[in-house]
Amino acid sequence: MSNEEKCSTELSYRDKIIMAPMVRIGTLPMRLLALDYGADIVYTEELIDWKLLRSIRRENEKLQTIDYVDRTDGTVVFRTCAREKNHVVLQIGTSDAGRALQVAKMVHNDVAGIDVNMGCPKRFSLTGGMGAALLKQPEKAKGILKTLVEGSKVPISCKIRVLPTVEETLALCEILISAGISAIAVHGRTTEERPQHPNRIETLRKIAEKLRIPVIANGGSRDIETHKDILKFKEESGCSSVMIARAAEWNCSIFKKDGVLPMEQVIKDYLKCAVDYDNPPSNTKYCVQNILRDLQETPKGRRFLDALTLQQICDVWDMGDYCRMKEKEYQANGGLLGRYNLLITADETEGGKSTKRKYEDEDVTSINCAFLKNSYSSDAELPKTRLSAWAWRHKKEVPSYKTWKEEKLFRSVVCVDGRKYGSSLWEKNKKRAEQSAALACLYSLGLIRTDNSGETGKVIT
């Protein structure tokens, strides 16, 4: 199936109003809220290819979501659900066609489309050869897109910024669309320009007139306050669809045809989604801060800034009872959400094996397990602490650790009572590697148990 056929049968980019990819804003609660308010398509925040590739796909039965979980710390990198399946586009940051295709094959059963970020001007992206760095390497950018088009089951698009002249921008677009992509989103400012600079509407119009695929206009939030302004932006740009970022970040009800809602109602609607999908308090707080903006300095705003938990945030907007009700519901169904079994099965590693070389010592009992720090409420519960306590109670020598480092990743072995234990997974620092080794030892000695609910393993004392 060609990419045009994929798009015509699954996801159309024509005559659509789209929530743009926004860092830390475009997580599941905000995407669902945008769809509820009337957006046709929602983009995730940009997710870097290597971060997705070190994640594990898990079906969260309690939330009815699909979670991609970072195997090094247990955090959810990407969470989605059936409600958005036909509307969500995953945006990736990448500089390598092979990695990009690996990501596509991981996620293409869970998303409606995949977009490559080719416009981010931030230093992190540029130094990694991603984002706007690809604007200066059009053939490389084309290669990434072509690889994705040929290897993915879903439509592929990209998002760029305009170049200094219309002619340069058009030449770039022609190279990119020759890869067979389904649509191209164009931000009407150069990488050097900022929101205070005018959006280049005429450039967008000329691009839309020349290209044969849907062009999505972006960058018009400065002049958008109502749904009618979105339609005006679409008409003036001449583009097939429009993509809204900051205006949606400030008030997501901008997508409602019958008018925007008061800020307080938008915050309450957002908090309900955040509670329903167990959104991390830090991300929830960030999103609400961007809705409040300068109102953070009001008495209510200061109360909000002092809040640390999702419960405390909800209390500020009289949503506390709802949050407590959901928490009780979760507890009744087997406990808190978002915590994943520490033991990773062999088929969740690459080919059932470690992707790195084996230990230098061969006589090691190796278990596929990862140390997930957020699963432990105190230092006393940490695997190393528990193992040391067990050794002391049974008059064993103090556990000793040996650590290897390879390509900025670490793996440790712990020696206990003359035997060696370790995890077959690599960690991102020495401390985590030692905790994983201790965890492997506890499990091997029968001192830790897990259940089938996905909850953290409990140590048997």
Protein Blocks (a to p, Z undefined) as FASTA:
>chain_A
ZZklmmmmmmccehiacddddehklpmklmmmmmmnopabdcdddddfklmmmpccdddf
knopacdddfknopafbdcdfklmmmcccddddfbfklmmmmmmmmmmmcfbdcddfkbf
bfklmmnopajllmmmmmlmmmmmmmmmmmpcbdcdddddddfbfklmmmmmmmmmmnop
abdcddfbdfkbcfklccdfklmmmmmmmpmbdcddehilmmpcbfklmmmmmmmnopab
dcdfklmmmommlmpmnbpadfklmmmmmmmmmmmnopafklmmmmmmmmnmmmmmpmkl
mmmmmpmbfklmmmmnopmmmmmmmmmmmmmnopaehiacfbdcfklpghhiafbdcdfb
lbbccddddddfklpfbfklpmklmmmmmmmmnopacdddddddeehiacddddeehiac
ddfbdcfbfklmmmmmmmmmmmmnopaccdfeopacdddZZ
